[in-house]
Amino acid sequence: MHKKYILAIDQGTTSTKVIAVNHESKIIDQASKDITQFYPQPGWVEHDAEEIWETVLDCCKQIFSRGVVKPEEIAAIGITDQRESTILWDRDTGKPVYHAICWQSRQTAPICERMKKQEGLEELINEKTGLRIDPYFSASKIKFILENVPGVQGQVDAGKILMGTIDSWIMWNLSGKESHVIDYTNASRTLLLNIHTLQWDDELIEKIGIPKQILPELKPSSCDALAYTAPSAFFGQRVPISGDAGDQHAATIGQACFEPGMAKNTYGTSMALFMNIGDKPLKSNFGLTTDLGWVIDGKVQYAFEGVVFVGGAVVQWLRDGLGIIKDARECDLLAEKVKDTGDVYIVPAFAGMCAPYWDSYARGTIIGVTRGTTKEHICRAALESMGYQTRDVIDAMIADTGKKLKSLRVDGGATKSEFLLQFQADILGIPVELPEVTDMAALGASYLAGLGIGFWKDTSELRKHWKIAKVYYPKMTKEERDTLYAGWKKAVGRSLDWAKK
């Protein structure tokens, strides 16, 4: 039977999605399923790795049961995932030894504080990985499991433990527990990969104290096969898994940001701005990370990245935490009922602040509240917080590169908010471009897989598939923009002050 489709698995923080894409980059069918988040203690966020694997299979079953796309028509599989989230599992039983520790979790902050006290370690990590010591990244999560789960260190010594990010876990299961692999982008988020040599770095591994034997085999983001599915694990089919990248890397590819200076922002639970900086890793002096963007055809592309821990999650908090809205659409409707926030600012530092501030102990604030403040003002301030945090990161990118952005490409669930996208254009002073397809991480994973097997010829072919649905142009004056942003910076200062107490 003709191989018509690429299947992309997008395993995210709150759900798993699977899409089937044809040669014209059209999504033919899709399925999604929520996953459970666990909060054992304040600031801790964990997942059930076995549930994650079950949702992958369930989504595939949903698609194949409808009959539009058949398992034997899948040419290749691409995977994208929530990157830094970390799993350790038993090689023999296939069972995780502990919950997957989510990228959001701050439970390893004390371990990171110990690491920061090691002379020269933070500078060495930044030089070799482009990152910094923070609970966000995988290394401290590995150490947490080794130090806190009884018996695991003994299993490591006996050669029974494997470590992986979510993509590794999915590929290990898809391959019938044969392939223990990871792509360079996910590996680059562990604090253990040297982004200059594309190798696990022995010096960092030794200084941080990670057993090298548990780490997966390194693979390109796109190739003929990182692994193959086992027929017993994947609907009777042996299919190459030929694409793999962390969600923000994949979304940048989906947005066709193939040229240096192009940038995208994904508005999901968190937000992540990615700027292509070319084939050489540049050092950020303004709070960004230098990322290994992807490896395609043996060629490495690098990027500046600024992650914002709380993006769309601030709207979820209004719904689930405060109970003042029933859904995200209501937040938009309420925000549009007032002409401004009444000088109210929300800094949603619920899990500390990431780029460009990097303060694990910052806390959220609502400032400027008066007797006249209404839920409409609160909703508007929540949506505006996403726009302000995006500007924080873009200002850092401009400072690092000396180049202003011509436009910003956007994707993710929160781009359904027209209010947000217009405010984003206003506070940045540049056009915001919304493409026809906003599931960019999944689409990017399909592109990587398709490029790996020749389903698509090259990236120039993919550029033609990127189409704009709407452009939001700035309407705000420079004076208005500067005044609003100055108020935001004051509010951020209050959140950062909390950490000093």
C-alpha angles and dihedrals in degrees: 000000000000114000100234106161148050115217116213124195114203110188108188140175097269104017147014120236130187123192134184114216129192129212091273090058091250118147103235098181138352143181135189139189132189121241127212122253119206125206106191092170136002109292094013119118122182141165136207104246093201090054089052091055091047091053090053090055093042092054092049090049091052091054097044093045090062090058098220089109119032126202092239090057094062110110096185144341128238125195132202125175150174090276113210097042106116137212132185116193142175112261093212103043098029089225123135112242091215139001117288106266107228123229087241094059119110095190092111096057092110090053090051091051089055090049092051089056092059104102112253095353098116092050091047092050092049092048095049103032105024088233137097136229108280137135086246093079128073105245096075090046090056090050091048092057093044092050100040109033110079116237098010096108089054090051089050091053089051091053095246102118128086126188127205147153115242094277090055091051093050094047091047090055095041090052092055091257092303107108120061100183143139133190122240095253095056091041089053090063095061099075086238104086121087103222091200098055098026090228136115102266112237094198093054092043090054097044094046092042104237120152103239094208092071094058121102126246112268120244137176119261090244128025141124089282137346085184140335128242116246111235088229090058101038115046096284094302135120103212129169117245094214103162133051134158141144114270098258093046090049092047090054089054091047088054089053092235091159097140126076111260095032115121141186136189124209114208104203133124083311127014129237127190117200126189120188108230099177134244098325126071110238123199117241118224095181107062102280128124122238106230136198095237100195144308115235123166089354091300120123124216122192133204145188112237134193116188122199111200097209118042118132088003088081089067090047087054092053088053103039103023105036098020094216095128134037098210143356093266091059089056089058094047093050093046091054092055093073127057093222141349095269088245092303117143127187117202103191098203091151092146100027121273126290127188127040095004104041100197115148092189100051114117135208121268138190108202135178096039116159134171087269095057112118135187087259089063091047092051092049092048090050093054092043090053089069091053093048094048089050090053090050089060097041091051087054091050091051091048091050097046102028088227129113119223117248091206142339123238114213138196142156136086098296091060086084084080109091089186091058095048093048091048089048091056090045097051093044097042092222135096118274113214120209113194126214090249117050100176087090101155091056092043091049091051089053090050092053091050093046094048089050094061099031095255084134119028101223144322093282088067090052093051089065091057094059109097132177119235096184141349121216112208123200115259100173122099119242090246092054091046094050094046094051093045092049088057090051092053090053090051091050088052089059091052091050091047089063089067091059094059 
